Amino acid sequence: MNLRPRILVNVAMSADGKIDSAARKGAAISSAADKARVDRLRASVDAILVSGRTLLNEDPKLTVKSAELRAERVRKGWPENPAKVGVVSDIGAVLLGAPRGQGQGMSDHQNLPLQNFLSSGPAKVYLFTTRCTEPEVLARFEATGAKVHAMGEERVDLMAVFRSLHEADIRSVLVEGGGTLIAELLRLGLVDELTIYIAPIIFGGSSSPTLADGSGFLAEQAPSLKLKSVGKFDDEGGILVHYTVNDKE
Ligand SMILES: NC(=O)c1ccc[n+]([C@@H]2O[C@H](COP(=O)([O-])OP(=O)(O)OC[C@H]3O[C@@H](n4cnc5c(N)ncnc54)[C@H](OP(=O)(O)O)[C@@H]3O)[C@@H](O)[C@H]2O)c1
C-alpha cells in the first residue's frame, strides 16, 4: 500500500503570482500576522519540507518561533519542533558554494554550511538526495546527526520520500517551497491542501519564481482546486486563500 503523510503546501505570493522577486534572494512577502500564522501551521505538523535551491540558498531554520507553541507541542507529547526535511539532488553543491573556510576540514561537521537547517532546534533532520552526492559528503552530513537517504540516480523519488517519512511515523508535512518542488508535487498528485498569502505587491519579471514552476500543465492535466476559504487577512492588505487539491468530495 502506498501510505504517505498528509501534505500541506504554504506559500507567500505577490499579487501577480510570484513567490520571490527576480533576484531570487528570498524577498520579504509575509506580514507579521502571516508569519505568526505560518508559525501556528508549523506547530501543527510533524515535519516541514523544503527543496534544493530554497535550502541551499537560504539555509532556513524551519523551527517554531513561539515558545508558547513549542511548549504546547511538548505538553501533547510531541517533539518541541517538527522534523526538518530537505530534498536536494546533490548536497555537495552546497560545499562548492560555501563561503571560504566553511565546508572545508573533513572532520569538522560544525564547519559545514546549512548550520541553521542542521542545528537550529532541537529537531530531527532528514536529507533526501541522490547517488550524485559523493559518499564522503553523505558521511559528513550524517555525522551531524541528520538522517541522510540517497535514493535515485539524478532525481529524488518524491513518492519514496513520503513513504519513508510515513514509516518514520510522520503523518503531516508542511511544504514551504520552492516553486520547482511544488510543481513536481502537484504533478504527482501529492498535495492535499494549499494555503496562499497574497501580499499587495507586484514583483513582475518572467524569470521570477512562481508557485508552480517547471514545465507547466496542459489544461486537461491541470490540478483542480476546491476553495475552502478566502478573505482579507491583515491590516497590510494581505489576503489568505485556502484550497484543497484534487478533492473528489
Ligand atoms: N514565498 C514563498 O513562500 C517561498 C517559499 C520558498 C521558496 N521561495 C522562493 O522560491 C525560489 C526557489 O524556488 P526554485 O523553484 O528555484 O527551487 P526549489 O523548488 O526550492 O528547488 C528546486 C531544486 O530542488 C531540487 N529538487 C526538487 N525536486 C527534486 C526531486 N524530485 N529530486 C531531486 N531534486 C529535486 C532540485 O535541485 P537540483 O537543481 O540540484 O537538481 C531542484 O532544482 C527562491 O527564490 C525562494 O526564495 C518562496
The ligand as an SDF file (V2000), in Angstrom:
LIG
                    3D

 48 52  0  0  0  0  0  0  0  0999 V2000
    7.3350   32.9480   -0.9730 N   0  0  0  0  0  0  0  0  0  0  0  0
    7.4270   31.7180   -0.5230 C   0  0  0  0  0  0  0  0  0  0  0  0
    6.5220   31.2300    0.1810 O   0  0  0  0  0  0  0  0  0  0  0  0
    8.6360   30.9100   -0.8600 C   0  0  0  0  0  0  0  0  0  0  0  0
    8.9080   29.7350   -0.1610 C   0  0  0  0  0  0  0  0  0  0  0  0
   10.0360   29.0010   -0.5230 C   0  0  0  0  0  0  0  0  0  0  0  0
   10.8450   29.4280   -1.5540 C   0  0  0  0  0  0  0  0  0  0  0  0
   10.5530   30.5750   -2.1970 N   0  0  0  0  0  0  0  0  0  0  0  0
   11.4020   31.0390   -3.2970 C   0  0  0  0  0  0  0  0  0  0  0  0
   11.4280   30.0520   -4.3020 O   0  0  0  0  0  0  0  0  0  0  0  0
   12.6630   30.1630   -5.0110 C   0  0  0  0  0  0  0  0  0  0  0  0
   13.2730   28.7930   -5.1170 C   0  0  0  0  0  0  0  0  0  0  0  0
   12.4280   28.0060   -5.9070 O   0  0  0  0  0  0  0  0  0  0  0  0
   13.0090   27.1810   -7.1250 P   0  0  0  0  0  0  0  0  0  0  0  0
   11.8640   26.7260   -7.9350 O   0  0  0  0  0  0  0  0  0  0  0  0
   14.0770   27.9910   -7.7700 O   0  0  0  0  0  0  0  0  0  0  0  0
   13.7320   25.9790   -6.4190 O   0  0  0  0  0  0  0  0  0  0  0  0
   13.2500   24.9300   -5.3380 P   0  0  0  0  0  0  0  0  0  0  0  0
   11.9050   24.3660   -5.6660 O   0  0  0  0  0  0  0  0  0  0  0  0
   13.4790   25.4810   -3.9650 O   0  0  0  0  0  0  0  0  0  0  0  0
   14.3550   23.8390   -5.5350 O   0  0  0  0  0  0  0  0  0  0  0  0
   14.4100   23.1730   -6.7510 C   0  0  0  0  0  0  0  0  0  0  0  0
   15.5190   22.1960   -6.6720 C   0  0  0  0  0  0  0  0  0  0  0  0
   15.2380   21.1860   -5.7080 O   0  0  0  0  0  0  0  0  0  0  0  0
   15.7400   20.0270   -6.1420 C   0  0  0  0  0  0  0  0  0  0  0  0
   14.6280   19.1170   -6.3570 N   0  0  0  0  0  0  0  0  0  0  0  0
   13.3420   19.3270   -6.4600 C   0  0  0  0  0  0  0  0  0  0  0  0
   12.6510   18.2170   -6.6870 N   0  0  0  0  0  0  0  0  0  0  0  0
   13.5530   17.2970   -6.7410 C   0  0  0  0  0  0  0  0  0  0  0  0
   13.4850   15.9400   -6.9710 C   0  0  0  0  0  0  0  0  0  0  0  0
   12.3440   15.2780   -7.1890 N   0  0  0  0  0  0  0  0  0  0  0  0
   14.6190   15.2970   -6.9730 N   0  0  0  0  0  0  0  0  0  0  0  0
   15.7670   15.9450   -6.7500 C   0  0  0  0  0  0  0  0  0  0  0  0
   15.8980   17.2230   -6.5250 N   0  0  0  0  0  0  0  0  0  0  0  0
   14.7940   17.8930   -6.5340 C   0  0  0  0  0  0  0  0  0  0  0  0
   16.4310   20.2580   -7.4750 C   0  0  0  0  0  0  0  0  0  0  0  0
   17.7760   20.5390   -7.2490 O   0  0  0  0  0  0  0  0  0  0  0  0
   18.8340   20.4180   -8.4430 P   0  0  0  0  0  0  0  0  0  0  0  0
   18.6320   21.6080   -9.2960 O   0  0  0  0  0  0  0  0  0  0  0  0
   20.1120   20.3800   -7.7250 O   0  0  0  0  0  0  0  0  0  0  0  0
   18.5080   19.1600   -9.1740 O   0  0  0  0  0  0  0  0  0  0  0  0
   15.7230   21.4630   -7.9600 C   0  0  0  0  0  0  0  0  0  0  0  0
   16.4360   22.2680   -8.8460 O   0  0  0  0  0  0  0  0  0  0  0  0
   13.5430   31.1140   -4.2090 C   0  0  0  0  0  0  0  0  0  0  0  0
   13.5760   32.3620   -4.8550 O   0  0  0  0  0  0  0  0  0  0  0  0
   12.8270   31.2150   -2.8740 C   0  0  0  0  0  0  0  0  0  0  0  0
   13.0140   32.4530   -2.2380 O   0  0  0  0  0  0  0  0  0  0  0  0
    9.4810   31.3250   -1.8710 C   0  0  0  0  0  0  0  0  0  0  0  0
  1  2  1  0
  2  3  2  0
  2  4  1  0
  4  5  1  0
  4 48  2  0
  5  6  2  0
  6  7  1  0
  7  8  2  0
  8  9  1  0
  8 48  1  0
  9 10  1  0
  9 46  1  0
 10 11  1  0
 11 12  1  0
 11 44  1  0
 12 13  1  0
 13 14  1  0
 14 15  2  0
 14 16  1  0
 14 17  1  0
 17 18  1  0
 18 19  2  0
 18 20  1  0
 18 21  1  0
 21 22  1  0
 22 23  1  0
 23 24  1  0
 23 42  1  0
 24 25  1  0
 25 26  1  0
 25 36  1  0
 26 27  1  0
 26 35  1  0
 27 28  2  0
 28 29  1  0
 29 30  1  0
 29 35  2  0
 30 31  1  0
 30 32  2  0
 32 33  1  0
 33 34  2  0
 34 35  1  0
 36 37  1  0
 36 42  1  0
 37 38  1  0
 38 39  2  0
 38 40  1  0
 38 41  1  0
 42 43  1  0
 44 45  1  0
 44 46  1  0
 46 47  1  0
M  CHG  2   8   1  16  -1
M  END
$$$$
